């Protein structure tokens, strides 16, 4: 798997490609919003789920932003996955759960 990062002013887009670089298997977006670094989404193609693509992308994102808190608004069904990756729940935000991974400098 190859992961590429594309930056714009306050947005960082990640694209994960298969081993041959011929097919996108995952994407992620991180944005700076109102003073917070927000992981807007991680999305993995259905056929690639369960193969570590999301975890590899999240690991890359966390490595790119060492020293910064990262916030995610997660569906309840994904909360356990984020907890396993060091995020903590900060409570409900509408139908989503606000989670934060604190800086580890």
N, C-alpha and C positions, 0 to 999 in steps of 0.2 A: 504494500500500500504506500502511496505517496500522498503527502498533504501539502497543499499550496495555500499561502495566505495572501490576500489582496487587501490593501489598506486604502481607505479614503479618510476624510477629515476626522470623523468620530466613529467610524465603522470599520470593523475588521471581519472579512469574510474568509472562511476556510472551505476548501474543497478537497475531499478525499477521493483519490482515483484508485482503481484496481491495480494489481501488480504490473499490468501491461501499459498503464496510462491511457487506456482506451475507453474507460467507462467510469462515470462518476458514481461512487457508492455512498457518499455522505456529504453533507454540508453543515456548516455552523456559522452563526453570526454573533458577534460581540459588538456592543455599542456603548458609548459613553452617554449617559442620560442623567440629567439633573444631579451631577456630581457623583454618580455611581457607574461602575463598570458592570454592564448587564449582559449576561449570556442570554441572548434573545432566543436562540434555538439550536438544537443539534438534531439533525434529521439523517437517518440512515435508510437506504433502500430496503425494501422488504426482504429481498433475497440475501442481503448482506447482514441482516440483524442476527445477533447472537454470536458473531465472530470477532468481537472486540473492536469493531470500527468506531463506535461511539466512545468507548473508553480511551482508545488511542487518540482520538480527536480531542477529548476533554483533557487528557494528559498534556498534549501539545499546547492547548490554550492556557492551562494553568502554568506551564513553563514559560510561556510568552509574557505572562503578566505577574511574575513573581514580585512580591512586595505590595500587591494590591488586593483588596477584597473583591470578590466577584459575586454578584447577585444573580439569581435565576428565579423566575416565576414558573413553577412546575405544576403539572397535573398531579393529582394525588397518586395516581398509579406509578409515577416515576420517582416519587419521593425517596423510596428505599435505595434506588440507584444513586441518587445524589448524596444521600447519607453515607453510603459506602465510599464515596469519594471525598469525604471530609466537609461536606456542607452541613449546616445546621438550620433547622426550621425556625423561622421568625414569625410564623402565624399565617393565617389566611389573608388573601388579597382577592376578594371576590370569589370566583370558583377555583382559583389557583392558590398554591402554597408558596409564600416567599421564603427563599432559602439563601444563605450566605456562606461562602467559604472565606474565612478570614485569612488575611495576609500571613504568609509564613516566611518572613525575612530571616 
